[in-house]
């Protein structure tokens, strides 16, 4: 079987993210609140301060780009890029509601950045780089557009066993139907989960002061039903798999997911571990 080309992967991802964009906007407040700690960590690791020009890759519905815009203030500026037009539109609506005039969002593929070299003081990225067909090329592009001395701060997911709120959905589907084993080299949620996966590429691209660490936290849901509904609304891979199932199979998957999720009950909420891998690096002066 022929492997898809980079262009085919990008077009499939664009369609997938456009399809789930309404779900991300529906659950926008919930996920912004749940991930506020990570947004602030990325802003801090990128050493943002007033007056800076910042690039955010894979902005989705706006974070951490919007927090970056608030941090750099009116004397600074932020550009956010996302592959999906519908995600960009949602981010623009949010920026308008927040009254931010120092931020713009653009639809585009972050593998090839349409900017001159040495254009940005910092680059941030939250849960984007692991989906790219050619991560090493993208990292080289990031280095090219950064000014000397500028920082990259990127978050990707750590291992699936450390993030059950993501992994147990596919495990439930795999219990109901046969699924081929995932290709660890293909773009996907856990592609850059291992130590050195991303930081190795960053070092090879010529960055210095490279750090690679796990960021351990928690996030919570009110119930297993809320967890299930939100995942079906926002997770494009899960949507794609569920669409191929019969009504009976979908009900079985829901039951298995909720049973597994309820094992994380703490008090009156579900509390899941959340482990991201943070890679931070600096372009040499």
Secondary structure, DSSP 8 states (H G I E B T S, - for coil): -----HHHHHHHHHHHHHHHHHHHHHTHHHHHHHTHHHHHHHHHHTT--TT-EEEEES-TTTTTHHHHHHHH-TTSEEEEEES-HHHHHHHHHHHHHHT--SEEEEE--TTS--S-TT-EEEEEEES-GGG-S-HHHHHHHHHHHEEEEEEEEEEEE--GGG-HHHHHHHHHHHHHS------TTSSSTTTT-STTHHHHHHHHTTEEEEEEEEEEEEEEES-HHHHHHHHHHH-HHHHHHHHTS-HHHHHHHHHHHHHHHHTTEETTEEEEEEEEEEEEEEE--
